[in-house]
């Protein structure tokens, strides 16, 4: 995998799954997430606007899924978003990443190429 974050050319997770989290992460409770971008989905849970029903697309996602995207709330995103990892970013596949990518017609990410560990002969 290159040094560039694969999420910057993907956005599939933000346009496939509901992004729900504890309401205490909202600005009104002292958290970072803007109150006007969430909706209640349970007694203690809120969801990012745009992810509460199908078709899903987080209100913070800017750009074209599978093209060039960015999160307009990156510094204010919820723990759900902060904890989500692209496949192979931690050395393992993430089935949720793969599922979201497949839903948008994108291939799964592949593990980084390992350098050739065979000893090199010096002539």
Residue pairs with C-beta under 8 A, 6 or more apart in sequence:
1 88
1 89
1 109
1 110
1 111
1 112
5 86
6 86
6 89
6 109
7 13
7 69
7 86
8 68
8 69
8 70
9 66
9 67
9 68
9 69
10 65
10 66
10 69
10 86
10 101
10 106
11 61
11 63
11 64
11 65
11 66
11 69
12 65
12 66
12 97
12 100
12 101
12 103
12 104
12 106
13 84
13 96
13 97
13 100
14 51
14 57
14 58
14 60
14 61
14 65
14 69
14 71
14 81
15 55
15 56
15 57
15 58
15 61
15 65
15 100
15 104
16 56
16 99
16 100
16 103
16 104
17 51
17 56
17 96
17 100
18 41
18 47
18 51
18 52
18 56
19 47
19 48
19 51
19 58
19 78
19 80
19 81
20 41
20 42
20 45
20 46
20 47
20 48
20 51
20 80
21 33
21 45
21 46
21 47
21 78
21 79
21 80
22 44
22 45
22 46
22 79
23 29
23 38
23 40
23 44
23 45
23 46
24 30
24 31
25 31
25 32
25 33
25 46
25 78
25 79
26 33
26 34
26 35
26 38
26 46
27 33
27 34
27 35
28 35
32 75
32 76
32 77
32 78
33 46
33 48
33 73
33 76
33 77
33 78
34 73
34 76
37 48
37 49
37 59
37 60
37 73
38 46
38 47
38 48
38 49
39 46
39 47
39 49
39 52
40 46
41 47
41 52
48 58
48 59
48 60
48 78
49 58
49 59
50 56
50 57
50 58
50 59
50 61
51 57
51 58
58 71
60 71
60 72
60 73
60 77
61 69
61 70
61 71
61 72
62 69
62 70
62 71
62 72
63 69
63 70
65 104
66 104
66 105
66 106
71 77
71 81
84 94
84 96
84 97
85 94
85 97
86 94
86 97
86 109
87 93
87 94
87 97
87 98
87 108
87 109
88 94
88 109
88 110
88 111
88 112
91 111
93 108
93 109
93 111
97 108
97 109
98 108
98 109
101 107
101 108
101 109
102 108
